[in-house]
Amino acid sequence: MADSATRTSPRKRKLSVADNTPSNAPNGTSSSAPKKAKVAPSKSAKSKKAAGANPALQAKPSNATEEFPAGSFYCHQCNKKRSLADAIQCTYSSKDASKTERCKTRYCRFCLKNRYGGDFEAIMARGEDTKPRGHVKGCGYIFHCPKCQGICNCRKCRKAQGLEPTGNLTLAARRAGAESAAAILGQNPSAQGILPGKGQQVEPAKKGSKVKAHTGSAGSSLTVKSKTEVAAEKPKTKSKPAAKPKPLPSPKWKAVETILDRSGAEDRIYLREFVLRFAVLLDISKTNLEELEDIDADYVRGSSRSQDEEGDICAWVSEPCVKAMIVGLLDAIAEESESNTKKAIREAVKEIRNSGANLTKIWLALATLRDNVTSGPGSKAIDFPDALDPPASATFRSTRSGFAVGNGIHVAESWQFIPILLSLVDMVMGTKAVKDEIDKGTERAKELHKECREEIKKENERWDTEKKGPVTKERRAAHKNRVTDLEQALETAMTAYSPRSGPLGKDADGRIYWVLPPGAAEREFSSALLSDSSKAKDSSKAKVTKKAMMSVEDREAMRRWSWFVAVWGKRPPKEVHGIDKSKKTEEEDDGEEKWWGFSDPKEIKTLADWIAIKFGVEKGRGSPGVEQRDSSRDTSVTVEDRKGKLRSASSSALPDTDGSSRVSTPLSELSDVDDEDELSELSEDDEDEERDVFAEGPATRVSMRNLVKGLRNYADLLAWRVAKWQKPAV
């Protein structure tokens, strides 16, 4: 009986479900069982089947929470935390594993639709109706993810392909009538939308006033009122009084005492930036690097020539310094040259080393090298222009050297080699050694960001413990100073790894604004400050040597160009510019293009406010002289040298921060997540600060907004540098 009951109990359960099915078979008989009735699956059974088919939708996963009861995951595209109910995982076999291992890339339904035009429900509804080759079976659906197809447009995948982030293209796709962002990228792979953290990049479209028509039922006799009638019925409200316009500041324009024109100064600035950046590659000593700080060496040495001496150019670096630069550049070119060219360069370098301080002999060795390599069989041409003519006041001794090779040019000043050095720099820029050095600098920049992050984290943890007790104003100020030291030291040290340099920007009147990064001594000290935070905590140790310090007189006299903002152009009329009471300004200066300088951090901020108010680049206020186009797409900067070639450049200014006037990066507000992507994101921001300084036409609102921000940031950094490096008053 027990056995019969065991056999018949399952049958009884099935029969009890069927309708109008007799159950009169006796126990223990072997009569044939009736046919099983088909039962339609319930909704719950369907959901269980769907959940079993999609591994991403398993019931009660281990990471289920109140916010995500179905579990959560991070979308590969947007990197946001999403519900597993909205997940779709690639069913393609991983390329670097066996065919049974499935690709682990998952997208959310929103990114699938907005970024690629995919239909989440349609993919799930199709199921495994087809069996494409290379897909894992038993997943319940077939999905080949964009990453496996090589069309993924997320930030990480585009960076791996050497492309810039796309930003938010969803709005642009809707306006263009495209199905998704992928459709726009298919037509233009370099298309970009709004990038987060970059401020307002697209001017908002003007919305016309709309009047809603009043509609009634079919039998109603209501009529639509005119716009004037509707406005008449509205209660009268007092309009807010218009804000008073801010008074236009009056920055003090002080002329820089130099006879250099724009091209002469920019050539020297360019050589300074290149040699500072690749000093290790060129084997340039610190003594020679310090000489490059003197853009106008005559004025620094107190031996400035009279501007009435026509044809004279102010002095530059010493003979040993220019000799070291020439030898370093030639050695870098020889490393990647052919055997014949390398041999000729080695011979020329040997002659230059044995020439002593005789600049004419150095020029003769260079001229011989140019003639031999250019005419030699199987040699790569090394071409550069002749040395500049000597000043009229120069005197020479008669020598037995043959000047026929050097076109009879006597070289008495180091600045006569500037066009030759520019040509040699252009040749070195294309070498593999320079590219490798730039890559090393990128990695070192990431390490600096990481070191600064860790030191600020330690300081904040120390402060959290200290402020639990009695806190004084002195202690709170000391904590802020320590964090500021670390942040500003990072900004200074980062300039040593910038791959390019260039002007900060230009205003609508065509003035060019230059901000030179700090010198080698400040960069080295700032890098050491990040590695050893104990120096930042002890103000007595946070000083450099007296030799590297800047006196108040030298800074106010603007003798070192890396300590002030240099502006090339015409000074504004007297009604808008301040008058320096120490010296009476001349009326003819208003129409003369020359170099102007701002060395006081407060005056630099006043200059930034003057640009912002005069040209209306803040809070949407426009100016007739400012073009309203968006320049975020065209940010290339070019500088034309004497040979007519275009050298790529970028802003030497500090990276933009948020809307505040602080130059320091907001590292103190970053999370504790130690992620390489976060570090690389910071470095990308540093490299993305190029401005269209030399773009055709007037300055744009975007570029001028960046100029104002860069000036304010530099003012804060300069104030910090003055506190660290200025010599105490005697």
BELVENWO-V788189 format. One record per pair of residues at least 24 apart in sequence whose C-alpha atoms are under 7 Angstrom apart, sorted by sequence separation. I is the first residue (numbers start at 1). J is the second residue. If there is no record, write none. Layout:
I;J  I;J
//
This chain:
4;28  169;193  345;369  569;593  570;594  166;191  167;192  168;193  292;317  344;369  568;593  569;594  82;108  166;192  167;193  168;194  291;317  492;518  568;594  569;595  57;84  166;193  167;194  168;195  268;295  389;416  456;483  496;523  521;548  568;595  56;84  57;85  167;195  388;416  567;595  568;596  76;105  344;373  387;416  388;417  566;595  567;596  76;106  77;107  265;295  387;417  493;523  566;596  567;597  56;87  75;106  76;107  492;523  566;597  655;686  75;107  341;373  387;419  565;597  566;598  75;108  288;321  387;420  493;526  564;597  565;598  77;111  102;136  385;419  452;486  492;526  493;527  564;598  565;599  655;689  385;420  564;599  100;136  384;420  490;526  563;599  320;357  368;405  489;526  258;296  319;357  341;379  367;405  452;490  489;527  651;689  340;379  341;380  367;406  384;423  651;690  284;324  489;529  650;690  651;691  93;134  338;379  364;405  489;530  558;599  650;691  92;134  93;135  364;406  448;490  92;135  93;136  363;406  556;599  91;135  92;136  486;530  518;562  555;599  91;136  283;328  516;561  517;562  282;328  516;562  282;329  515;562  259;307  445;494  282;332  360;410  515;565  663;713  91;142  360;411  485;536  514;565  515;566  661;712  662;713  663;714  91;143  92;144  359;411  445;497  513;565  514;566  661;713  90;143  91;144  359;412  513;566  514;567  637;690  656;709  663;716  90;144  482;536  513;567  636;690  637;691  656;710  662;716  663;717  90;145  259;314  442;497  482;537  512;567  513;568  635;690  636;691  637;692  114;170  441;497  511;567  512;568  635;691  636;692  637;693  638;694  654;710  511;568  512;569  635;692  637;694  653;710  511;569  634;692  438;499  117;179  117;180  116;180  115;180  116;181  114;180  115;181  116;182  113;180  114;181  115;182  631;700  627;698  629;700  631;702  626;698  627;699  628;700  630;702  631;703  626;699  627;700  628;701  626;700  627;701  626;701  77;154  452;530  455;533  312;391  451;530  311;391  312;392  451;531  311;392  617;701  53;138  54;139  53;139  54;140  53;140  617;704  617;705  322;414  319;414  326;421  329;424  333;428  318;414  329;425  332;428  612;708  317;414  611;708  315;413  316;414  316;415  329;428  315;415  608;708  608;711  608;712  605;711  604;711  605;712  605;715  604;715  601;715  601;716  508;625  601;718  508;626  601;719  517;652  516;652  515;652  515;653  502;649  504;651  501;649  502;650  503;651  504;652  500;649  501;650  502;651  503;652  504;653  500;650  501;651  502;652  501;652  491;654  491;664  552;726  550;725  551;726  488;664  549;725  550;726  551;727  487;664  549;726  550;727  487;665  549;727  543;724  544;725  543;725  505;691  506;693  505;693  508;698  508;699  507;699  506;699  507;704  505;703  506;704  505;707  504;707  456;668  453;667  277;496  277;497  419;642  273;501  488;717  449;679  446;679  446;680  446;683  276;520  300;559  299;559  294;560  295;561  293;560  293;561  256;558  262;568  253;577  252;577  253;578  250;576  251;577  252;578  250;577  251;578  252;579  250;578  252;580  261;594  256;595  255;595  256;596  255;596  256;597  254;596  255;597  253;596  254;597  253;597  254;598  251;603  251;606  251;607  249;606  249;609  249;610  248;610  248;613  248;614  202;630  201;630  201;632
//
